[in-house]
């Protein structure tokens, strides 16, 4: 059992960080999420709700 645990832990010790491909995938995912968030925030319904919230706060 101990040998199995040491072998599994040994596999994780050699990982020095993300590779270039992993950075690329992470960057693409972040950009896609930002694009979706931008579309949601600039939609008519959200704009109306934000404007109403700001007007109510300023009164």
PQR file of N, CA, C, O and H, with PARSE charges and radii, in Angstrom:
ATOM      1  N   UNK A   1       0.828  -1.197   0.000 -0.4000 1.5000
ATOM      2  CA  UNK A   1       0.000   0.000   0.000 -0.0000 2.0000
ATOM      3  C   UNK A   1       0.865   1.252   0.000  0.5500 1.7000
ATOM      4  O   UNK A   1       0.597   2.205  -0.731 -0.5500 1.4000
ATOM      5  N   UNK A   2       1.912   1.239   0.831 -0.4000 1.5000
ATOM      6  CA  UNK A   2       2.803   2.396   0.914 -0.0000 2.0000
ATOM      7  C   UNK A   2       3.493   2.663  -0.425  0.5500 1.7000
ATOM      8  O   UNK A   2       3.670   3.815  -0.822 -0.5500 1.4000
ATOM      9  H   UNK A   2       2.130   0.465   1.425  0.4000 1.0000
ATOM     10  N   UNK A   3       3.881   1.588  -1.114 -0.4000 1.5000
ATOM     11  CA  UNK A   3       4.543   1.737  -2.410 -0.0000 2.0000
ATOM     12  C   UNK A   3       3.608   2.385  -3.431  0.5500 1.7000
ATOM     13  O   UNK A   3       4.042   3.200  -4.245 -0.5500 1.4000
ATOM     14  H   UNK A   3       3.737   0.652  -0.792  0.4000 1.0000
ATOM     15  N   UNK A   4       2.346   2.026  -3.387 -0.4000 1.5000
ATOM     16  CA  UNK A   4       1.364   2.610  -4.293 -0.0000 2.0000
ATOM     17  C   UNK A   4       1.191   4.101  -4.026  0.5500 1.7000
ATOM     18  O   UNK A   4       1.133   4.900  -4.960 -0.5500 1.4000
ATOM     19  H   UNK A   4       1.994   1.363  -2.726  0.4000 1.0000
ATOM     20  N   UNK A   5       1.109   4.471  -2.758 -0.4000 1.5000
ATOM     21  CA  UNK A   5       0.957   5.888  -2.399 -0.0000 2.0000
ATOM     22  C   UNK A   5       2.175   6.687  -2.846  0.5500 1.7000
ATOM     23  O   UNK A   5       2.037   7.783  -3.389 -0.5500 1.4000
ATOM     24  H   UNK A   5       1.157   3.822  -1.999  0.4000 1.0000
ATOM     25  N   UNK A   6       3.369   6.141  -2.618 -0.4000 1.5000
ATOM     26  CA  UNK A   6       4.589   6.834  -3.028 -0.0000 2.0000
ATOM     27  C   UNK A   6       4.681   6.967  -4.545  0.5500 1.7000
ATOM     28  O   UNK A   6       5.154   7.986  -5.049 -0.5500 1.4000
ATOM     29  H   UNK A   6       3.481   5.251  -2.177  0.4000 1.0000
ATOM     30  N   UNK A   7       4.237   5.955  -5.270 -0.4000 1.5000
ATOM     31  CA  UNK A   7       4.258   6.029  -6.727 -0.0000 2.0000
ATOM     32  C   UNK A   7       3.290   7.100  -7.239  0.5500 1.7000
ATOM     33  O   UNK A   7       3.626   7.850  -8.156 -0.5500 1.4000
ATOM     34  H   UNK A   7       3.853   5.127  -4.860  0.4000 1.0000
ATOM     35  N   UNK A   8       2.095   7.176  -6.653 -0.4000 1.5000
ATOM     36  CA  UNK A   8       1.111   8.186  -7.056 -0.0000 2.0000
ATOM     37  C   UNK A   8       1.620   9.581  -6.726  0.5500 1.7000
ATOM     38  O   UNK A   8       1.512  10.488  -7.551 -0.5500 1.4000
ATOM     39  H   UNK A   8       1.822   6.567  -5.908  0.4000 1.0000
ATOM     40  N   UNK A   9       2.169   9.766  -5.537 -0.4000 1.5000
ATOM     41  CA  UNK A   9       2.704  11.073  -5.162 -0.0000 2.0000
ATOM     42  C   UNK A   9       3.886  11.466  -6.046  0.5500 1.7000
ATOM     43  O   UNK A   9       4.064  12.645  -6.354 -0.5500 1.4000
ATOM     44  H   UNK A   9       2.257   9.029  -4.866  0.4000 1.0000
ATOM     45  N   UNK A  10       4.680  10.504  -6.450 -0.4000 1.5000
ATOM     46  CA  UNK A  10       5.821  10.768  -7.321 -0.0000 2.0000
ATOM     47  C   UNK A  10       5.408  11.326  -8.668  0.5500 1.7000
ATOM     48  O   UNK A  10       6.141  12.115  -9.265 -0.5500 1.4000
ATOM     49  H   UNK A  10       4.535   9.546  -6.200  0.4000 1.0000
ATOM     50  N   UNK A  11       4.268  10.935  -9.142 -0.4000 1.5000
ATOM     51  CA  UNK A  11       3.784  11.464 -10.428 -0.0000 2.0000
ATOM     52  C   UNK A  11       3.453  12.954 -10.349  0.5500 1.7000
ATOM     53  O   UNK A  11       3.609  13.679 -11.331 -0.5500 1.4000
ATOM     54  H   UNK A  11       3.672  10.295  -8.658  0.4000 1.0000
ATOM     55  N   UNK A  12       3.000  13.408  -9.192 -0.4000 1.5000
ATOM     56  CA  UNK A  12       2.627  14.807  -9.044 -0.0000 2.0000
ATOM     57  C   UNK A  12       3.825  15.701  -8.757  0.5500 1.7000
ATOM     58  O   UNK A  12       3.769  16.899  -9.032 -0.5500 1.4000
ATOM     59  H   UNK A  12       2.873  12.819  -8.394  0.4000 1.0000
ATOM     60  N   UNK A  13       4.878  15.165  -8.227 -0.4000 1.5000
ATOM     61  CA  UNK A  13       6.047  15.969  -7.884 -0.0000 2.0000
ATOM     62  C   UNK A  13       6.749  16.511  -9.114  0.5500 1.7000
ATOM     63  O   UNK A  13       7.347  17.585  -9.046 -0.5500 1.4000
ATOM     64  H   UNK A  13       4.923  14.191  -8.004  0.4000 1.0000
ATOM     65  N   UNK A  14       6.699  15.813 -10.227 -0.4000 1.5000
ATOM     66  CA  UNK A  14       7.412  16.228 -11.435 -0.0000 2.0000
ATOM     67  C   UNK A  14       6.712  17.328 -12.214  0.5500 1.7000
ATOM     68  O   UNK A  14       7.277  17.839 -13.180 -0.5500 1.4000
ATOM     69  H   UNK A  14       6.214  14.941 -10.282  0.4000 1.0000
ATOM     70  N   UNK A  15       5.508  17.708 -11.828 -0.4000 1.5000
ATOM     71  CA  UNK A  15       4.752  18.722 -12.559 -0.0000 2.0000
ATOM     72  C   UNK A  15       5.246  20.101 -12.157  0.5500 1.7000
ATOM     73  O   UNK A  15       5.052  20.534 -11.022 -0.5500 1.4000
ATOM     74  H   UNK A  15       5.049  17.293 -11.043  0.4000 1.0000
ATOM     75  N   UNK A  16       5.889  20.790 -13.100 -0.4000 1.5000
ATOM     76  CA  UNK A  16       6.468  22.093 -12.793 -0.0000 2.0000
ATOM     77  C   UNK A  16       5.539  23.263 -13.049  0.5500 1.7000
ATOM     78  O   UNK A  16       5.943  24.408 -12.844 -0.5500 1.4000
ATOM     79  H   UNK A  16       6.047  20.438 -14.022  0.4000 1.0000
ATOM     80  N   UNK A  17       4.340  23.031 -13.478 -0.4000 1.5000
ATOM     81  CA  UNK A  17       3.412  24.121 -13.767 -0.0000 2.0000
ATOM     82  C   UNK A  17       2.694  23.896 -15.083  0.5500 1.7000
ATOM     83  O   UNK A  17       2.787  22.829 -15.690 -0.5500 1.4000
ATOM     84  H   UNK A  17       4.012  22.102 -13.645  0.4000 1.0000
ATOM     85  N   UNK A  18       1.990  24.906 -15.503 -0.4000 1.5000
ATOM     86  CA  UNK A  18       1.225  24.768 -16.732 -0.0000 2.0000
ATOM     87  C   UNK A  18       2.147  24.869 -17.949  0.5500 1.7000
ATOM     88  O   UNK A  18       3.113  25.632 -17.953 -0.5500 1.4000
ATOM     89  H   UNK A  18       1.915  25.773 -15.009  0.4000 1.0000
ATOM     90  N   UNK A  19       1.833  24.102 -18.959 -0.4000 1.5000
ATOM     91  CA  UNK A  19       2.564  24.186 -20.215 -0.0000 2.0000
ATOM     92  C   UNK A  19       1.938  25.268 -21.086  0.5500 1.7000
ATOM     93  O   UNK A  19       0.897  25.833 -20.750 -0.5500 1.4000
ATOM     94  H   UNK A  19       1.048  23.482 -18.956  0.4000 1.0000
ATOM     95  N   UNK A  20       2.581  25.540 -22.192 -0.4000 1.5000
ATOM     96  CA  UNK A  20       2.086  26.578 -23.098 -0.0000 2.0000
ATOM     97  C   UNK A  20       0.678  26.259 -23.593  0.5500 1.7000
ATOM     98  O   UNK A  20      -0.161  27.153 -23.696 -0.5500 1.4000
ATOM     99  H   UNK A  20       3.427  25.081 -22.465  0.4000 1.0000
ATOM    100  N   UNK A  21       0.420  25.003 -23.895 -0.4000 1.5000
ATOM    101  CA  UNK A  21      -0.920  24.620 -24.371 -0.0000 2.0000
ATOM    102  C   UNK A  21      -1.971  24.857 -23.289  0.5500 1.7000
ATOM    103  O   UNK A  21      -3.085  25.290 -23.583 -0.5500 1.4000
ATOM    104  H   UNK A  21       1.102  24.277 -23.812  0.4000 1.0000
ATOM    105  N   UNK A  22      -1.616  24.577 -22.049 -0.4000 1.5000
ATOM    106  CA  UNK A  22      -2.574  24.805 -20.964 -0.0000 2.0000
ATOM    107  C   UNK A  22      -2.829  26.290 -20.768  0.5500 1.7000
ATOM    108  O   UNK A  22      -3.957  26.695 -20.483 -0.5500 1.4000
ATOM    109  H   UNK A  22      -0.710  24.225 -21.811  0.4000 1.0000
ATOM    110  N   UNK A  23      -1.787  27.110 -20.918 -0.4000 1.5000
ATOM    111  CA  UNK A  23      -1.988  28.557 -20.848 -0.0000 2.0000
ATOM    112  C   UNK A  23      -2.901  29.034 -21.977  0.5500 1.7000
ATOM    113  O   UNK A  23      -3.760  29.891 -21.769 -0.5500 1.4000
ATOM    114  H   UNK A  23      -0.871  26.781 -21.149  0.4000 1.0000
ATOM    115  N   UNK A  24      -2.710  28.476 -23.166 -0.4000 1.5000
ATOM    116  CA  UNK A  24      -3.532  28.866 -24.313 -0.0000 2.0000
ATOM    117  C   UNK A  24      -4.995  28.507 -24.076  0.5500 1.7000
ATOM    118  O   UNK A  24      -5.884  29.317 -24.340 -0.5500 1.4000
ATOM    119  H   UNK A  24      -2.013  27.779 -23.335  0.4000 1.0000
ATOM    120  N   UNK A  25      -5.247  27.313 -23.584 -0.4000 1.5000
ATOM    121  CA  UNK A  25      -6.623  26.884 -23.314 -0.0000 2.0000
ATOM    122  C   UNK A  25      -7.233  27.748 -22.223  0.5500 1.7000
ATOM    123  O   UNK A  25      -8.393  28.148 -22.320 -0.5500 1.4000
ATOM    124  H   UNK A  25      -4.526  26.655 -23.369  0.4000 1.0000
ATOM    125  N   UNK A  26      -6.459  28.038 -21.184 -0.4000 1.5000
ATOM    126  CA  UNK A  26      -6.954  28.903 -20.110 -0.0000 2.0000
ATOM    127  C   UNK A  26      -7.265  30.298 -20.593  0.5500 1.7000
ATOM    128  O   UNK A  26      -8.267  30.890 -20.190 -0.5500 1.4000
ATOM    129  H   UNK A  26      -5.516  27.713 -21.105  0.4000 1.0000
ATOM    130  N   UNK A  27      -6.414  30.833 -21.457 -0.4000 1.5000
ATOM    131  CA  UNK A  27      -6.644  32.169 -22.011 -0.0000 2.0000
ATOM    132  C   UNK A  27      -7.884  32.194 -22.888  0.5500 1.7000
ATOM    133  O   UNK A  27      -8.682  33.128 -22.808 -0.5500 1.4000
ATOM    134  H   UNK A  27      -5.601  30.352 -21.785  0.4000 1.0000
ATOM    135  N   UNK A  28      -8.052  31.184 -23.718 -0.4000 1.5000
ATOM    136  CA  UNK A  28      -9.240  31.114 -24.582 -0.0000 2.0000
ATOM    137  C   UNK A  28     -10.510  31.005 -23.744  0.5500 1.7000
ATOM    138  O   UNK A  28     -11.519  31.633 -24.063 -0.5500 1.4000
ATOM    139  H   UNK A  28      -7.404  30.425 -23.782  0.4000 1.0000
ATOM    140  N   UNK A  29     -10.465  30.215 -22.682 -0.4000 1.5000
ATOM    141  CA  UNK A  29     -11.636  30.085 -21.810 -0.0000 2.0000
ATOM    142  C   UNK A  29     -11.957  31.405 -21.125  0.5500 1.7000
ATOM    143  O   UNK A  29     -13.127  31.764 -20.988 -0.5500 1.4000
ATOM    144  H   UNK A  29      -9.645  29.705 -22.423  0.4000 1.0000
ATOM    145  N   UNK A  30     -10.927  32.131 -20.691 -0.4000 1.5000
ATOM    146  CA  UNK A  30     -11.151  33.420 -20.030 -0.0000 2.0000
ATOM    147  C   UNK A  30     -11.736  34.434 -21.002  0.5500 1.7000
ATOM    148  O   UNK A  30     -12.624  35.203 -20.632 -0.5500 1.4000
ATOM    149  H   UNK A  30      -9.977  31.840 -20.802  0.4000 1.0000
ATOM    150  N   UNK A  31     -11.254  34.448 -22.230 -0.4000 1.5000
ATOM    151  CA  UNK A  31     -11.773  35.374 -23.235 -0.0000 2.0000
ATOM    152  C   UNK A  31     -13.221  35.030 -23.585  0.5500 1.7000
ATOM    153  O   UNK A  31     -14.052  35.925 -23.744 -0.5500 1.4000
ATOM    154  H   UNK A  31     -10.533  33.823 -22.531  0.4000 1.0000
ATOM    155  N   UNK A  32     -13.519  33.752 -23.704 -0.4000 1.5000
ATOM    156  CA  UNK A  32     -14.897  33.341 -24.004 -0.0000 2.0000
ATOM    157  C   UNK A  32     -15.836  33.747 -22.870  0.5500 1.7000
ATOM    158  O   UNK A  32     -16.945  34.219 -23.119 -0.5500 1.4000
ATOM    159  H   UNK A  32     -12.844  33.025 -23.574  0.4000 1.0000
ATOM    160  N   UNK A  33     -15.397  33.564 -21.635 -0.4000 1.5000
ATOM    161  CA  UNK A  33     -16.218  33.959 -20.491 -0.0000 2.0000
ATOM    162  C   UNK A  33     -16.425  35.469 -20.478  0.5500 1.7000
ATOM    163  O   UNK A  33     -17.525  35.942 -20.193 -0.5500 1.4000
ATOM    164  H   UNK A  33     -14.497  33.180 -21.432  0.4000 1.0000
ATOM    165  N   UNK A  34     -15.376  36.228 -20.785 -0.4000 1.5000
ATOM    166  CA  UNK A  34     -15.495  37.692 -20.827 -0.0000 2.0000
ATOM    167  C   UNK A  34     -16.466  38.125 -21.922  0.5500 1.7000
ATOM    168  O   UNK A  34     -17.235  39.067 -21.728 -0.5500 1.4000
ATOM    169  H   UNK A  34     -14.482  35.844 -21.017  0.4000 1.0000
ATOM    170  N   UNK A  35     -16.439  37.451 -23.065 -0.4000 1.5000
ATOM    171  CA  UNK A  35     -17.349  37.794 -24.162 -0.0000 2.0000
ATOM    172  C   UNK A  35     -18.801  37.537 -23.769  0.5500 1.7000
ATOM    173  O   UNK A  35     -19.678  38.354 -24.047 -0.5500 1.4000
ATOM    174  H   UNK A  35     -15.815  36.685 -23.222  0.4000 1.0000
ATOM    175  N   UNK A  36     -19.048  36.410 -23.128 -0.4000 1.5000
ATOM    176  CA  UNK A  36     -20.409  36.097 -22.686 -0.0000 2.0000
ATOM    177  C   UNK A  36     -20.864  37.100 -21.625  0.5500 1.7000
ATOM    178  O   UNK A  36     -21.998  37.576 -21.668 -0.5500 1.4000
ATOM    179  H   UNK A  36     -18.336  35.745 -22.903  0.4000 1.0000
ATOM    180  N   UNK A  37     -19.995  37.416 -20.688 -0.4000 1.5000
ATOM    181  CA  UNK A  37     -20.329  38.384 -19.651 -0.0000 2.0000
ATOM    182  C   UNK A  37     -20.615  39.760 -20.247  0.5500 1.7000
ATOM    183  O   UNK A  37     -21.547  40.442 -19.821 -0.5500 1.4000
ATOM    184  H   UNK A  37     -19.073  37.030 -20.654  0.4000 1.0000
ATOM    185  N   UNK A  38     -19.822  40.163 -21.223 -0.4000 1.5000
ATOM    186  CA  UNK A  38     -20.042  41.450 -21.889 -0.0000 2.0000
ATOM    187  C   UNK A  38     -21.405  41.480 -22.572  0.5500 1.7000
ATOM    188  O   UNK A  38     -22.127  42.473 -22.479 -0.5500 1.4000
ATOM    189  H   UNK A  38     -19.065  39.609 -21.569  0.4000 1.0000
ATOM    190  N   UNK A  39     -21.760  40.383 -23.264 -0.4000 1.5000
ATOM    191  CA  UNK A  39     -23.063  40.316 -23.943 -0.0000 2.0000
ATOM    192  C   UNK A  39     -24.207  40.406 -22.937  0.5500 1.7000
ATOM    193  O   UNK A  39     -25.213  41.064 -23.201 -0.5500 1.4000
ATOM    194  H   UNK A  39     -21.173  39.576 -23.339  0.4000 1.0000
ATOM    195  N   UNK A  40     -24.061  39.752 -21.790 -0.4000 1.5000
ATOM    196  CA  UNK A  40     -25.114  39.777 -20.776 -0.0000 2.0000
ATOM    197  C   UNK A  40     -25.260  41.177 -20.201  0.5500 1.7000
ATOM    198  O   UNK A  40     -26.374  41.685 -20.071 -0.5500 1.4000
ATOM    199  H   UNK A  40     -23.244  39.217 -21.576  0.4000 1.0000
ATOM    200  N   UNK A  41     -24.141  41.799 -19.857 -0.4000 1.5000
ATOM    201  CA  UNK A  41     -24.190  43.114 -19.214 -0.0000 2.0000
ATOM    202  C   UNK A  41     -24.695  44.186 -20.163  0.5500 1.7000
ATOM    203  O   UNK A  41     -25.334  45.141 -19.721 -0.5500 1.4000
ATOM    204  H   UNK A  41     -23.237  41.386 -19.963  0.4000 1.0000
ATOM    205  N   UNK A  42     -24.427  44.055 -21.451 -0.4000 1.5000
ATOM    206  CA  UNK A  42     -24.867  45.072 -22.407 -0.0000 2.0000
ATOM    207  C   UNK A  42     -26.242  44.769 -23.006  0.5500 1.7000
ATOM    208  O   UNK A  42     -26.697  45.493 -23.892 -0.5500 1.4000
ATOM    209  H   UNK A  42     -23.908  43.279 -21.810  0.4000 1.0000
ATOM    210  N   UNK A  43     -26.906  43.718 -22.540 -0.4000 1.5000
ATOM    211  CA  UNK A  43     -28.245  43.420 -23.052 -0.0000 2.0000
ATOM    212  C   UNK A  43     -29.237  44.462 -22.539  0.5500 1.7000
ATOM    213  O   UNK A  43     -29.000  45.122 -21.528 -0.5500 1.4000
ATOM    214  H   UNK A  43     -26.536  43.130 -21.821  0.4000 1.0000
ATOM    215  N   UNK A  44     -30.349  44.594 -23.255 -0.4000 1.5000
ATOM    216  CA  UNK A  44     -31.352  45.607 -22.917 -0.0000 2.0000
ATOM    217  C   UNK A  44     -31.937  45.404 -21.523  0.5500 1.7000
ATOM    218  O   UNK A  44     -32.112  46.368 -20.776 -0.5500 1.4000
ATOM    219  H   UNK A  44     -30.542  44.058 -24.076  0.4000 1.0000
ATOM    220  N   UNK A  45     -32.241  44.154 -21.168 -0.4000 1.5000
ATOM    221  CA  UNK A  45     -32.833  43.889 -19.864 -0.0000 2.0000
ATOM    222  C   UNK A  45     -31.921  44.264 -18.712  0.5500 1.7000
ATOM    223  O   UNK A  45     -32.364  44.853 -17.725 -0.5500 1.4000
ATOM    224  H   UNK A  45     -32.099  43.372 -21.775  0.4000 1.0000
ATOM    225  N   UNK A  46     -30.658  43.926 -18.836 -0.4000 1.5000
ATOM    226  CA  UNK A  46     -29.708  44.237 -17.773 -0.0000 2.0000
ATOM    227  C   UNK A  46     -29.454  45.741 -17.714  0.5500 1.7000
ATOM    228  O   UNK A  46     -29.339  46.308 -16.627 -0.5500 1.4000
ATOM    229  H   UNK A  46     -30.298  43.448 -19.637  0.4000 1.0000
ATOM    230  N   UNK A  47     -29.367  46.387 -18.872 -0.4000 1.5000
ATOM    231  CA  UNK A  47     -29.164  47.837 -18.894 -0.0000 2.0000
ATOM    232  C   UNK A  47     -30.327  48.556 -18.217  0.5500 1.7000
ATOM    233  O   UNK A  47     -30.118  49.497 -17.452 -0.5500 1.4000
ATOM    234  H   UNK A  47     -29.460  45.927 -19.755  0.4000 1.0000
ATOM    235  N   UNK A  48     -31.547  48.114 -18.498 -0.4000 1.5000
ATOM    236  CA  UNK A  48     -32.723  48.716 -17.875 -0.0000 2.0000
ATOM    237  C   UNK A  48     -32.701  48.522 -16.362  0.5500 1.7000
ATOM    238  O   UNK A  48     -32.988  49.450 -15.604 -0.5500 1.4000
ATOM    239  H   UNK A  48     -31.717  47.350 -19.119  0.4000 1.0000
ATOM    240  N   UNK A  49     -32.357  47.308 -15.928 -0.4000 1.5000
ATOM    241  CA  UNK A  49     -32.302  47.023 -14.499 -0.0000 2.0000
ATOM    242  C   UNK A  49     -31.219  47.862 -13.814  0.5500 1.7000
ATOM    243  O   UNK A  49     -31.440  48.388 -12.724 -0.5500 1.4000
ATOM    244  H   UNK A  49     -32.123  46.555 -16.543  0.4000 1.0000
ATOM    245  N   UNK A  50     -30.061  47.987 -14.444 -0.4000 1.5000
ATOM    246  CA  UNK A  50     -28.978  48.784 -13.853 -0.0000 2.0000
ATOM    247  C   UNK A  50     -29.352  50.263 -13.785  0.5500 1.7000
ATOM    248  O   UNK A  50     -29.090  50.928 -12.783 -0.5500 1.4000
ATOM    249  H   UNK A  50     -29.881  47.559 -15.330  0.4000 1.0000
ATOM    250  N   UNK A  51     -29.956  50.770 -14.838 -0.4000 1.5000
ATOM    251  CA  UNK A  51     -30.385  52.164 -14.833 -0.0000 2.0000
ATOM    252  C   UNK A  51     -31.420  52.411 -13.736  0.5500 1.7000
ATOM    253  O   UNK A  51     -31.348  53.424 -13.039 -0.5500 1.4000
ATOM    254  H   UNK A  51     -30.169  50.230 -15.652  0.4000 1.0000
ATOM    255  N   UNK A  52     -32.372  51.506 -13.576 -0.4000 1.5000
ATOM    256  CA  UNK A  52     -33.374  51.640 -12.529 -0.0000 2.0000
ATOM    257  C   UNK A  52     -32.752  51.598 -11.152  0.5500 1.7000
ATOM    258  O   UNK A  52     -33.150  52.346 -10.259 -0.5500 1.4000
ATOM    259  H   UNK A  52     -32.430  50.684 -14.142  0.4000 1.0000
ATOM    260  N   UNK A  53     -31.774  50.724 -10.977 -0.4000 1.5000
ATOM    261  CA  UNK A  53     -31.091  50.608  -9.692 -0.0000 2.0000
ATOM    262  C   UNK A  53     -30.307  51.879  -9.362  0.5500 1.7000
ATOM    263  O   UNK A  53     -30.325  52.352  -8.226 -0.5500 1.4000
ATOM    264  H   UNK A  53     -31.450  50.117 -11.703  0.4000 1.0000
ATOM    265  N   UNK A  54     -29.631  52.415 -10.351 -0.4000 1.5000
ATOM    266  CA  UNK A  54     -28.852  53.649 -10.133 -0.0000 2.0000
ATOM    267  C   UNK A  54     -29.773  54.835  -9.844  0.5500 1.7000
ATOM    268  O   UNK A  54     -29.498  55.636  -8.951 -0.5500 1.4000
ATOM    269  H   UNK A  54     -29.617  52.031 -11.274  0.4000 1.0000
ATOM    270  N   UNK A  55     -30.871  54.945 -10.605 -0.4000 1.5000
ATOM    271  CA  UNK A  55     -31.820  56.046 -10.372 -0.0000 2.0000
ATOM    272  C   UNK A  55     -32.435  55.942  -8.979  0.5500 1.7000
ATOM    273  O   UNK A  55     -32.596  56.951  -8.293 -0.5500 1.4000
ATOM    274  H   UNK A  55     -31.095  54.294 -11.331  0.4000 1.0000
ATOM    275  N   UNK A  56     -32.776  54.732  -8.564 -0.4000 1.5000
ATOM    276  CA  UNK A  56     -33.345  54.535  -7.230 -0.0000 2.0000
ATOM    277  C   UNK A  56     -32.333  54.888  -6.146  0.5500 1.7000
ATOM    278  O   UNK A  56     -32.706  55.447  -5.115 -0.5500 1.4000
ATOM    279  H   UNK A  56     -32.645  53.912  -9.121  0.4000 1.0000
ATOM    280  N   UNK A  57     -31.088  54.579  -6.357 -0.4000 1.5000
ATOM    281  CA  UNK A  57     -30.056  54.881  -5.374 -0.0000 2.0000
ATOM    282  C   UNK A  57     -29.784  56.379  -5.276  0.5500 1.7000
ATOM    283  O   UNK A  57     -29.434  56.874  -4.204 -0.5500 1.4000
ATOM    284  H   UNK A  57     -30.784  54.125  -7.195  0.4000 1.0000
ATOM    285  N   UNK A  58     -29.939  57.096  -6.372 -0.4000 1.5000
ATOM    286  CA  UNK A  58     -29.651  58.525  -6.383 -0.0000 2.0000
ATOM    287  C   UNK A  58     -30.812  59.361  -5.843  0.5500 1.7000
ATOM    288  O   UNK A  58     -30.626  60.537  -5.533 -0.5500 1.4000
ATOM    289  H   UNK A  58     -30.223  56.693  -7.243  0.4000 1.0000
ATOM    290  N   UNK A  59     -31.993  58.779  -5.727 -0.4000 1.5000
ATOM    291  CA  UNK A  59     -33.141  59.516  -5.201 -0.0000 2.0000
ATOM    292  C   UNK A  59     -33.118  59.655  -3.725  0.5500 1.7000
ATOM    293  O   UNK A  59     -34.025  60.254  -3.147 -0.5500 1.4000
ATOM    294  H   UNK A  59     -32.144  57.823  -5.980  0.4000 1.0000
TER
END
